[in-house]
Structures are given as structure tokens and as C-alpha cells.
Amino acid sequence: MCNSLRDEQQLGQLFQNLIGNAVKFVPENRTPEVAVTAERDGALWRFEVADNGIGLEPAHAERIFRMFQRLHNRDSYPGTGIGLAIAKKVVERHGGTIWAEPRAVGGSAFRFTLPAQDVA
């Protein structure tokens, strides 16, 4: 997965963007809760960053990964609209896929896969 310092930095940025959004997109009256999990699934690692935030509509699940796409105005939630586009680019550069889904209990789940590399 990580063959160089640049790869490590990009993967760090991926987690920073996903966890940062999980904390940012929470109503003011709620304490943010974020769970990060990973499990091996054959030739892949499956990751999830789940939160108790404002959630997302399934219709917007793909749109949010486009550059400068925002679902809320800057007065409600600050940001540039590039964080998830960067996350998608990093995941795809490393041979994986990324998607988002609303959680049944509220909030969102951002899931992605990356190819597993066995260390000899």
C-alpha cells in the first residue's frame, strides 16, 4: 500500500479529511462520535469512518466526491468542498474505491477499500 513517504502522506491526508469531516458536520447540540474500523477481506482492506453527524441523502452520495461540491452553505459549515474529492483521488490512486452511505442510526459512513500488501 505505502511504497514511499508521498504515499504515507497521501493516506494520512485521506484519514485527516474523513475524520475532520466527521467532526465538522455535527449539529452544535451534539457531541461528535467517530468510529474508524478496518478489516481484511481477502486481497483487500476494508475501512470505515462512521459518525453521528448530520448524515447525507443517498441521492448525494456520489456528488459529494466531486471537486467544490458542497451540500451546505459556508455559513452553516465552513470548508472549500475539496476534501472528499482529494480523498477519492487518494483512494483511487492506491487502487481502491470509496463510497458514502447514510447510517440507519443517523450520521454517515464513509467506506473505502485498498489492496492488501503482504509483507515478506
N, C-alpha and C positions, 0 to 999 in steps of 0.2 A: 504494500500500500504506500508506504513512505520511502521513497528512494533518495530523497535529498532534503536539505534544510528547507528549500522552497515548498516541497510537498507538505512538510510538517507545518509550515506557517499557513499554508492554504487550508489545511484541515483544522488548524486552530481557529482560523477565521470563520470557517463553517460552523463550528460549535459556538463560537462567540456570537455570531449572527442569530442562530436559532435560539440560544438561551437568552440572549439580550431581548429578542422579540417576545419571548415567553414572559419575561418580567415586565416589559414595557406595556404590552397590550392586556392589562388587567385593570378592571374598574378601580377607582380610587378607594372605594369602601371594602376592598378585598385584599387579603394578604396573598402575594404571589406564591404559587406552589409549582415547582418544575421537577419533573422526573426524567432522568436520562437513563436509558437502558440499551443494552447491546446483547445480541445472541448470535452464535454461529449457526448458519443454516447451509450445510454442505460447503460449496465453494464461495459462499457469501457471508458477510457480516451484515446483520440487520440492526439498525439503530432506530431509536425513537426518542424524540424530545416532546414530552406531553406537558400541558399546562392547564391551569384553571382560569384562563383568561376569558376574553370576550368571544372567543370562538370565531368560526367563519362559516359562511354559507357554502354548501357543496358546489354551487354554481361558480364560485370564485376560486376554487381550489387550484386551478391551473393558472389563472390570470395573475395571482399574487407573485408568481415566479418570474414575471416579465419586468424588464427594467423600467423604473419610475412608475410602477403601478401601485397605487395606494387605494385602500378601501375606505379610509377615513381622512378627514381634513387635518392639516398640520396643527390646528388649534386643539383638536382632541388628542392626537398622538403625534409627537414630533418624529421627524425622520425624512429621509430622501427617497425612499422607495427603491433602493438598490440592494439592500441586504439579502433578500431572498433570491434575487437574480444572481448575486455573487455565490450564494450557497448552491444554487443549481449548477452554475458553471463549474464550481469546485468538484461537486459530486460527479458530474458527467466527465470531467477531465480525468478523474480517477476510475472511470469505468463503471459507475453506479447509476442509480436512478433515485429520484426524490419526489415525494408527494405529500400532500397535506389532507387531513380529514378532520371534521368536527368530532369531538368525543361525545358519547352518549350522556356522560355525566357533566357536560359543559366543558368549555375550553377547546383546545385544538391539539392534534397530534401530528407532528412532522416526522415522517419516516423516510429513511433512505437506506440504500444498500451500497456496499463497497465490496469488491472482490477480496477474498481472504488470501493472504500470502503466508505460506508455511515457512517458518524459519528453520533452516537445516542445522 
